């Protein structure tokens, strides 16, 4: 039975894409080493990413850029990224386990949404790690293209440093215009 785990990274940031990953483990693959990517240090995530990419039966990655996020909203963009990731797997899974409380709309195959799935189900944890590593790499590359915003440090999230950079420099081409930074300002 092919079981795919699906998760995303980048729903909350003010800049950059939302990235989703779908992972199908090989039979016998060590599943005990994975946990939610948010609980791991960057170096450990990178190590596990290499293991996942090497040992898994199949890995698919999908991303939706900030322009599309602004056009269709972040929830719909997340669904699109997840479907893209699933479409890049070698095989259609027998069941897809999705992190969260929403199932994919217009997805014809068996699926189950699992709240905090990235913390409970190893194949979802693996997808979480892949999505986070891929997105972080993208944001590191944007740090070189758009200096002054601090993408290397905050990866596009609404930190005080990031908000100050937007106030000083204006929006970069990778900022999500549909995200209200005034809500972020109230946090500081």
DRENLO-548366 format. One line per 3 residues: number of its first residue (from 1); their letters; for each residue x, y, z of N, C-alpha, C. Coordinates in pm, 1 decimal, m for minus. Layout:
NUM> A> X:Y:Z:X:Y:Z:X:Y:Z | ...
% end
This chain:
1> XXX> 84.0:m118.2:0.0:0.0:0.0:0.0:88.7:124.8:0.0 | 64.5:213.5:m93.5:140.5:338.7:m102.2:68.8:448.0:m23.2 | 136.4:497.2:79.3:81.6:602.8:164.4:165.9:727.9:143.4
4> XXX> 100.1:835.9:102.8:170.3:963.9:84.6:139.7:1055.0:202.2 | 241.7:1121.9:250.5:224.6:1228.7:348.0:244.2:1361.0:277.1 | 161.2:1458.9:311.1:167.9:1589.7:245.2:167.4:1700.1:351.0
7> XXX> 254.2:1797.5:332.4:256.0:1914.9:419.2:310.0:2033.1:339.6 | 295.9:2150.5:399.4:341.6:2272.5:333.3:431.9:2351.9:425.7 | 501.2:2446.2:366.8:578.5:2546.1:440.8:554.0:2680.6:374.0
10> XXX> 532.4:2781.8:455.8:520.4:2916.1:400.2:380.4:2970.5:387.3 | 287.3:2923.0:469.0:154.0:2983.0:463.6:151.1:3120.0:528.8 | 229.2:3139.4:634.7:220.8:3262.1:712.8:310.6:3377.9:674.9
13> XXX> 418.6:3357.5:601.4:510.2:3468.1:573.0:448.8:3580.3:489.1 | 515.7:3692.3:493.1:474.9:3808.7:414.1:536.4:3807.6:275.0 | 631.8:3717.6:252.1:703.7:3715.2:124.3:735.9:3572.3:84.2
16> XXX> 750.8:3555.5:m46.9:794.1:3426.8:m100.6:680.0:3330.0:m126.3 | 714.8:3213.1:m178.4:614.3:3114.8:m217.8:563.7:3032.0:m100.4 | 455.2:2961.1:m124.9:416.0:2850.6:m38.0:466.5:2724.8:m109.0
19> XXX> 530.5:2636.5:m33.4:589.7:2514.5:m88.4:524.3:2394.8:m21.7 | 485.4:2297.2:m101.1:430.2:2172.4:m47.3:518.0:2056.8:m91.2 | 519.8:1953.8:m9.0:592.1:1831.5:m43.6:502.0:1712.3:m16.2
22> XXX> 517.9:1610.9:m99.5:449.9:1482.5:m81.8:558.1:1376.0:m78.1 | 548.8:1286.2:17.7:650.1:1182.1:35.3:581.8:1046.6:46.7 | 637.9:947.9:m21.4:598.9:807.7:m4.0:724.7:733.4:39.6
25> XXX> 718.3:669.8:155.0:832.7:592.6:204.2:847.3:461.5:128.7 | 970.0:412.5:124.0:996.9:275.7:80.1:961.8:181.0:193.8 | 918.2:58.3:162.1:896.7:m38.6:269.6:1028.6:m58.8:345.1
28> XXX> 1021.0:m64.2:474.5:1140.8:m85.6:554.7:1220.9:39.7:584.2 | 1181.5:152.7:526.7:1252.3:278.2:553.5:1236.8:314.2:701.3 | 1344.4:361.6:763.2:1340.4:399.8:904.6:1250.4:521.5:921.3
31> XXX> 1138.7:501.2:989.5:1041.2:608.8:1007.4:1054.8:677.6:1143.1 | 1137.7:623.0:1229.1:1145.4:672.6:1366.4:1225.3:802.3:1379.9 | 1297.1:841.1:1277.4:1387.9:955.8:1290.1:1322.6:1089.9:1257.4
34> XXX> 1197.4:1089.3:1213.1:1134.9:1213.0:1167.3:1044.6:1274.1:1273.0 | 1045.2:1406.8:1278.7:950.0:1480.6:1360.3:918.6:1610.2:1286.9 | 822.8:1683.6:1338.6:778.2:1807.6:1276.2:897.4:1900.4:1249.7
37> XXX> 905.4:1951.2:1127.8:1020.0:2034.3:1087.3:1037.5:2157.4:1175.3 | 927.9:2208.9:1230.2:937.0:2329.1:1313.3:1011.9:2301.9:1444.2 | 1021.3:2176.2:1482.6:1088.8:2140.2:1607.7:1236.5:2107.6:1587.3
40> XXX> 1282.2:2113.6:1464.0:1420.0:2075.0:1432.3:1505.6:2197.6:1402.9 | 1631.3:2189.4:1437.7:1726.0:2294.8:1401.2:1755.8:2282.9:1251.9 | 1790.9:2394.9:1186.9:1814.8:2391.7:1041.8:1912.8:2283.8:996.4
43> XXX> 2021.2:2264.3:1068.5:2120.3:2163.8:1027.8:2059.9:2023.3:1031.1 | 1979.5:1993.8:1132.4:1915.7:1862.2:1142.9:1813.9:1844.1:1030.3 | 1739.8:1950.9:999.1:1644.4:1943.9:886.8:1717.0:1909.8:758.1
46> XXX> 1830.1:1975.6:733.7:1908.6:1949.7:611.9:1955.9:1804.7:607.4 | 2003.1:1752.5:720.1:2048.1:1612.6:725.8:1933.0:1517.5:693.1 | 1818.2:1541.3:755.9:1702.9:1454.1:732.4:1650.3:1468.4:589.7
49> XXX> 1656.9:1589.6:535.6:1616.6:1612.8:396.5:1696.5:1521.8:303.3 | 1827.6:1517.5:323.9:1913.1:1432.7:239.3:1872.6:1285.7:250.6 | 1843.2:1240.6:371.8:1801.4:1101.7:393.1:1667.7:1075.1:324.8
52> XXX> 1573.7:1166.9:340.3:1441.4:1150.7:278.3:1454.9:1142.6:126.7 | 1531.5:1233.2:68.4:1547.1:1235.6:m77.0:1617.0:1109.2:m127.7 | 1708.4:1056.6:m48.8:1783.6:937.4:m88.2:1702.3:808.7:m68.8
55> XXX> 1631.5:797.4:42.0:1572.5:669.2:81.5:1425.7:651.1:45.7 | 1354.6:757.7:18.2:1210.1:745.6:m4.7:1179.8:685.2:m141.1 | 1064.3:621.4:m149.9:1017.0:566.3:m276.7:994.1:679.3:m376.1
58> XXX> 931.9:787.4:m328.5:902.6:899.5:m417.7:882.9:1026.8:m335.7 | 927.8:1138.8:m393.1:909.1:1270.3:m332.6:863.2:1365.2:m442.7 | 758.3:1440.1:m415.6:710.4:1541.7:m508.6:708.4:1677.2:m439.6
61> XXX> 741.7:1781.4:m513.4:745.0:1917.0:m458.6:662.3:2007.4:m549.0 | 581.4:2091.8:m487.0:503.0:2189.9:m561.7:515.1:2325.4:m494.8 | 517.3:2430.0:m574.8:519.6:2562.9:m514.6:430.6:2658.0:m592.1
64> XXX> 380.6:2754.9:m517.9:297.1:2860.2:m575.5:358.7:2992.7:m532.4 | 383.6:3079.4:m630.4:452.0:3205.5:m599.8:356.6:3309.0:m540.3 | 415.1:3418.8:m494.1:339.9:3522.6:m424.4:233.6:3587.3:m512.5
67> XXX> 257.2:3597.6:m642.1:156.4:3658.3:m729.9:30.0:3573.3:m733.3 | 48.2:3442.0:m742.8:m66.7:3351.4:m743.6:m133.8:3348.9:m606.0 | m54.5:3354.9:m499.7:m111.4:3362.2:m364.5:m201.6:3484.1:m353.9
70> XXX> m154.3:3598.7:m402.0:m234.3:3721.0:m397.8:m360.4:3708.7:m483.2 | m351.2:3635.9:m592.5:m465.2:3622.4:m683.8:m573.2:3529.7:m628.5 | m533.2:3416.1:m569.3:m634.1:3315.6:m531.5:m649.7:3296.6:m380.6
73> XXX> m566.7:3351.2:m299.8:m558.3:3347.5:m153.6:m468.8:3232.6:m108.4 | m420.1:3243.1:13.9:m318.7:3149.6:62.6:m373.0:3007.6:79.9 | m497.0:2993.1:121.9:m551.5:2857.9:138.7:m560.1:2786.3:4.5
76> XXX> m615.6:2854.1:m95.8:m626.4:2791.7:m228.1:m487.7:2766.3:m287.6 | m395.0:2858.5:m264.6:m258.0:2839.7:m314.1:m193.0:2718.1:m248.4 | m221.8:2697.3:m120.8:m169.4:2579.7:m50.5:m224.0:2452.3:m113.2
79> XXX> m352.8:2450.2:m141.9:m413.0:2333.2:m207.6:m348.2:2307.7:m343.7 | m326.0:2414.2:m420.2:m262.5:2399.9:m552.1:m122.4:2342.1:m536.1 | m44.7:2395.8:m442.4:92.0:2346.0:m420.3:90.4:2198.6:m380.5
82> XXX> m4.0:2159.7:m295.3:m13.7:2019.5:m253.1:m48.4:1928.4:m370.7 | m141.3:1972.3:m453.8:m178.2:1891.3:m571.3:m61.2:1880.9:m669.3 | 13.8:1989.3:m685.4:133.0:1984.0:m771.2:233.6:1883.1:m716.1
85> XXX> 255.0:1885.8:m585.8:348.7:1791.8:m523.1:302.0:1647.9:m543.6 | 174.8:1622.1:m521.7:120.1:1486.9:m541.3:132.2:1443.7:m687.0 | 112.3:1536.1:m778.7:122.8:1505.6:m921.2:264.2:1473.1:m965.9
88> XXX> 361.9:1506.9:m884.7:501.8:1479.8:m919.3:554.6:1351.0:m855.8 | 468.4:1277.7:m786.5:507.9:1146.8:m733.2:512.9:1045.2:m845.8 | 592.5:940.1:m828.3:603.9:834.1:m929.5:472.1:761.2:m950.5
91> XXX> 397.2:742.1:m843.3:271.9:667.2:m848.4:163.8:742.8:m772.6 | 39.8:712.2:m805.3:m72.5:765.4:m729.1:m79.3:686.5:m598.7 | m79.8:754.5:m484.9:m85.4:681.5:m358.2:m222.7:617.5:m336.2
94> XXX> m223.3:509.8:m257.8:m350.2:446.9:m220.3:m427.1:536.1:m123.8 | m354.4:608.2:m41.8:m415.6:706.7:48.1:m317.1:821.4:68.6 | m372.1:941.2:78.3:m292.9:1061.4:102.6:m328.5:1114.9:240.2
97> XXX> m227.6:1131.1:324.6:m245.1:1185.7:459.1:m196.5:1329.9:457.7 | m286.5:1421.6:491.2:m259.5:1564.5:479.8:m251.0:1626.6:618.3 | m147.1:1706.5:640.7:m137.5:1778.1:767.1:m243.5:1887.5:770.8
100> XXX> m322.3:1890.6:876.8:m421.5:1995.9:892.8:m561.1:1941.6:910.1 | m657.0:2032.3:899.7:m796.7:1994.1:919.9:m880.4:2002.6:792.3 | m815.8:2024.7:680.0:m888.6:2035.1:553.0:m834.8:1934.4:452.1
103> XXX> m928.9:1872.0:381.9:m889.9:1781.3:274.4:m879.5:1861.7:145.0 | m810.5:1803.9:47.7:m791.8:1871.6:m80.2:m921.9:1871.4:m159.1 | m968.8:1987.9:m200.7:m1088.4:1991.5:m285.0:m1056.5:1938.5:m425.1
106> XXX> m1154.0:1877.7:m486.1:m1140.5:1826.5:m623.5:m1021.9:1732.0:m639.6 | m997.9:1652.2:m539.2:m892.7:1549.8:m543.8:m964.3:1415.8:m541.2 | m949.3:1339.7:m647.0:m1031.5:1220.7:m670.6:m988.8:1097.0:m593.3
109> XXX> m880.3:1105.8:m519.1:m826.1:986.7:m455.1:m851.0:990.0:m304.7 | m833.3:874.9:m242.1:m858.5:862.2:m98.8:m761.7:951.3:m21.1 | m816.7:1026.4:74.4:m735.4:1117.8:152.7:m790.6:1130.9:293.7
112> XXX> m704.1:1173.7:382.5:m744.1:1195.9:520.9:m665.0:1314.1:574.9 | m735.5:1409.2:634.2:m670.6:1523.1:699.0:m643.7:1485.7:844.5 | m524.0:1517.5:891.8:m485.3:1484.6:1028.7:m432.1:1611.1:1096.0
115> XXX> m506.4:1659.8:1194.7:m463.7:1777.7:1269.1:m333.9:1744.7:1342.1 | m236.6:1833.7:1327.7:m101.4:1813.2:1382.8:m37.4:1684.7:1329.9 | m72.6:1652.3:1206.8:m18.8:1532.4:1142.8:132.2:1534.4:1131.6
118> XXX> 189.7:1654.8:1117.5:335.8:1664.7:1107.1:405.2:1624.1:1236.9 | 329.6:1617.2:1344.6:383.0:1575.5:1474.0:345.1:1431.1:1508.8 | 247.0:1375.9:1436.6:192.5:1244.3:1470.6:228.0:1133.9:1372.4
121> XXX> 247.1:1169.6:1245.4:263.1:1069.5:1139.6:397.0:1093.3:1069.2 | 484.2:993.6:1071.4:621.3:1012.6:1022.3:628.2:1052.9:875.4 | 540.8:999.2:791.3:547.8:1034.0:648.8:504.3:1179.8:625.9
124> XXX> 414.7:1230.9:710.3:379.4:1373.2:703.1:495.6:1456.6:757.2 | 558.7:1410.0:864.0:677.0:1479.9:917.5:785.0:1492.5:810.8 | 806.0:1385.0:736.0:906.0:1387.6:628.4:868.4:1491.3:523.0
127> XXX> 740.8:1497.4:486.5:695.2:1597.9:389.5:716.2:1738.6:445.0 | 691.0:1755.6:573.4:711.7:1883.5:639.7:857.7:1927.9:629.2 | 948.0:1834.1:650.8:1092.1:1863.1:643.5:1131.5:1903.1:501.7
130> XXX> 1085.9:1828.2:402.9:1120.1:1859.0:263.6:1067.5:1997.0:225.2 | 941.2:2025.0:256.6:882.8:2154.2:220.6:958.7:2269.1:286.3 | 991.6:2254.1:413.2:1061.5:2360.4:486.3:1202.5:2383.3:431.4
133> XXX> 1275.1:2277.0:404.3:1411.4:2291.8:351.7:1408.4:2358.6:214.2 | 1318.4:2314.5:127.9:1309.5:2373.0:m6.6:1274.5:2521.1:2.8 | 1176.2:2555.4:85.0:1136.4:2695.2:97.2:1248.7:2779.6:156.7
136> XXX> 1314.3:2729.1:259.7:1425.2:2804.2:319.8:1536.5:2829.9:218.8 | 1565.2:2732.6:135.0:1667.6:2751.5:31.0:1626.2:2861.7:m66.4 | 1499.7:2861.9:m104.2:1448.9:2966.3:m194.8:1465.5:3103.3:m129.9
139> XXX> 1427.6:3113.4:m3.0:1435.4:3242.7:64.9:1580.3:3287.7:85.1 | 1670.7:3193.1:104.9:1813.3:3230.2:113.0:1860.8:3288.2:m20.0 | 1814.0:3232.0:m130.1:1853.8:3286.0:m260.9:1793.8:3425.3:m281.8
142> XXX> 1672.1:3447.2:m232.7:1610.6:3579.9:m243.7:1685.0:3683.8:m160.3 | 1749.2:3640.0:m53.0:1825.4:3732.8:30.3:1936.0:3800.0:m51.3 | 1993.1:3727.2:m146.3:2098.9:3783.2:m232.3:2040.5:3874.5:m340.3
145> XXX> 1922.4:3838.6:m389.0:1859.4:3916.2:m496.1:1798.0:4045.3:m442.0 | 1741.5:4037.8:m322.0:1674.8:4153.2:m259.4:1741.3:4183.8:m125.2 | 1862.4:4241.6:m128.2:1932.8:4269.3:m2.1:1859.2:4375.7:79.1
148> XXX> 1879.7:4368.6:208.2:1821.5:4469.2:296.4:1696.2:4423.5:367.9 | 1632.7:4317.9:319.9:1509.6:4269.9:383.9:1536.4:4166.5:493.5 | 1651.8:4104.0:490.9:1685.0:4005.5:593.7:1622.6:3869.1:573.1
151> XXX> 1592.9:3833.4:447.6:1529.4:3703.5:420.8:1611.7:3585.5:472.5 | 1742.3:3602.3:479.1:1828.6:3495.7:530.4:1792.1:3461.6:675.2 | 1758.9:3563.9:752.7:1728.0:3541.8:893.7:1583.7:3496.2:916.3
154> XXX> 1487.7:3565.9:859.1:1346.7:3541.3:894.7:1267.6:3465.2:789.4 | 1326.3:3440.6:673.4:1263.5:3361.4:566.1:1128.8:3418.7:519.7 | 1110.9:3549.0:538.9:989.0:3613.7:491.2:880.3:3629.7:595.5
157> XXX> 901.2:3575.1:714.7:800.6:3589.0:821.0:797.7:3732.1:872.7 | 688.7:3769.5:935.2:665.3:3906.8:977.6:734.2:3944.8:1107.0 | 865.0:3940.9:1107.6:941.9:3981.7:1225.2:953.5:4134.1:1229.7
160> XXX> 995.8:4184.2:1343.8:1014.6:4328.7:1357.9:1114.6:4380.8:1254.9 | 1225.0:4308.6:1237.0:1327.8:4348.9:1139.2:1269.6:4352.9:998.2 | 1187.8:4254.5:965.6:1127.7:4248.4:832.0:1030.2:4364.5:811.0
163> XXX> 945.9:4390.1:909.6:849.1:4500.5:898.9:923.1:4633.8:883.1 | 1029.3:4652.4:959.8:1108.5:4775.8:947.6:1169.8:4788.1:808.4 | 1216.6:4676.9:753.2:1274.3:4679.2:618.0:1168.8:4718.0:514.8
166> XXX> 1048.4:4664.5:528.7:939.9:4701.0:436.2:909.0:4849.6:449.3 | 903.9:4899.7:572.4:876.4:5042.2:593.4:985.0:5130.0:531.6 | 1109.5:5084.5:535.4:1221.8:5162.5:480.9:1239.8:5146.2:330.4
169> XXX> 1220.6:5024.0:280.1:1251.1:4993.4:139.8:1127.8:4977.2:51.5 | 1012.0:4963.3:112.3:891.5:4930.7:36.3:887.6:4781.1:8.9 | 785.1:4739.4:m61.4:771.8:4597.4:m94.6:871.2:4558.0:m203.3
172> XXX> 923.3:4438.3:m192.6:1004.1:4380.5:m300.9:908.5:4306.4:m394.3 | 955.4:4263.8:m510.0:868.2:4187.5:m600.8:817.6:4055.2:m542.4 | 882.0:4004.1:m437.7:836.6:3875.1:m383.3:743.8:3889.9:m262.6
175> XXX> 709.5:4012.6:m226.2:616.7:4031.7:m114.5:472.9:4004.7:m158.0 | 398.3:3948.5:m66.0:256.5:3920.1:m88.4:177.7:4046.6:m56.9 | 118.8:4103.4:m157.8:46.0:4229.1:m139.2:m85.6:4208.8:m64.3
178> XXX> m139.0:4087.5:m67.8:m267.4:4060.6:m3.2:m254.0:4039.8:147.7 | m131.9:4032.4:199.2:m110.8:4012.5:342.3:m102.4:4148.9:409.8 | m180.1:4168.1:513.8:m190.0:4295.9:583.1:m78.3:4308.6:686.9
181> XXX> 22.7:4389.9:655.7:133.7:4401.5:751.2:94.8:4483.5:873.3 | m14.2:4558.6:867.1:m54.7:4635.6:985.2:m87.7:4541.9:1101.5 | m137.2:4421.2:1071.6:m162.3:4322.2:1177.5:m31.1:4278.5:1240.4
184> XXX> 72.8:4265.8:1159.1:203.6:4226.5:1210.0:263.5:4337.1:1297.0 | 240.3:4462.5:1259.0:295.6:4574.4:1335.0:244.0:4575.5:1478.3 | 119.4:4531.8:1497.4:59.9:4530.4:1631.4:127.7:4429.9:1723.6
187> XX> 201.9:4337.3:1667.1:270.1:4236.8:1748.4:396.2:4291.9:1814.6 | 443.4:4409.1:1769.3:571.5:4460.8:1820.4:552.7:4586.7:1901.0
% end
